[in-house]
Amino acid sequence: MKTLVLLCCMRDAKLAHLLVARIGQLQGWRQFSDVLLSFEAEVPVPIQEGIMSLVPDGVRTSRVRPRSADGWASRRAETMLSVYHDACDIGSDIVRMDPDVFIRDAGFFDALASAGSGVSGKLMKLHLPARIQGKPLQFVQGGVSIWGADGRNYLANLAEADIVDYKRRFRELVECEMADRGKEYEYFLTRTEDVILGGVLAMQAGLQQTGIPRLQVSPYDVLKDHRSEKWTYGDHVAGFEASGALAFHFEGSHAGRRETMTNMLLRHYMETGSTAEA
């Protein structure tokens, strides 16, 4: 049995509601013994309780101390580590999901069983070539990540001070191979928690990284120049479905298209009849 970790800000509240309901539709709760929810302080308590009410009896539900929106924006890795520490205390493997993920079918839950003992998910290389200890930098993409026994031990022993120290020294620790892209490297290597926790620091610790085939797919996997406004909702969905992935990640924050992608995901729930609460 696993612990589901779900983070929710005010603008993702509807997506979180739909995701939790979708897990019930697909009978996915049999995989989980616990759900740990981390809400931004701005999310009203009735909305929080509405999401929690969708979790069936028999699955323990708990909330961590509300996060501030500013803390998530400026200290993503540190904030995520704090949530992971709470999840580690539960004592079961952790499945972290973002609200902007749409689960295509029940095969998604079967795929979770192929996770390794470290950190597992969609394993990918940074689009900017970089190396850690002589090895190409790779990380488990955000959206869906699974932390096994070794992964939980790594997280439990990682301190906020370790992240602060890494951010201060990242240019010494990471070999960035494109000198003219310094600002982009700085952003991805110091501001994105999946690259920091599931990539750089995991590799430094010697943590096993396991790729799960077809676990999830993102716009940049299926659309060339995915930031272009020429791509419609239909283009995104056609690309996602053709990929054969088990979950579609309607992400857009790094491309400045978060609202656009959120609206596409809401439309996809409506058009697939996936909005009914199970």
C-alpha angles and dihedrals in degrees: 000000000000142000116240114214117198127178120201134186125184095265091049096047095101091048091050090051091051094046094052090048090048091055088056093048090055093044090241096144091085086078094059136069095176142026121203115194125195113193129185111246089246093065106100116240093240090058091048091050091047090058092045091050089066092065108095126239111271094044111095113229126199139166128219124217109294115265124227117238090229092054092053092048096049104025105032098150094045092047093047091049090054090054091047090052089058090048092049089058089064090065104223132101113283128233111190116195132180119222091238092069120103115203108220099199144334092279086081091072092048089054091058088069091068092064118124129230094266123043120322139183136086102353114206144158123245110261087233107066113245138156135215118201088343094309126108110263112250130169142180107257121240119250096067126019131161123206117200129193095291091042091053091049090051092050094045091054096043114097131202087243089062090058093046090050092048092051090051093049103029093119089059094047102042123055105218109200100197108062094186093060097063097133093052092049090050092052097049096038096048106025107040113078096201091058092046102042102027095033127025101024093037091054092046089053091049092242117168113250114202125193117214110206116238093357094137142346133209133201094260090057094061108024126061110226088008093186092067116114089221091082112093132203088262092054092053095047093045090052093046094049094045090054092066090225120159094223133028117219108208092194123158109149097106091047093048091245102107097127092046093051093044090055090049091052093049088051091050091054089051097046094047094047090241097132098086114107114238 
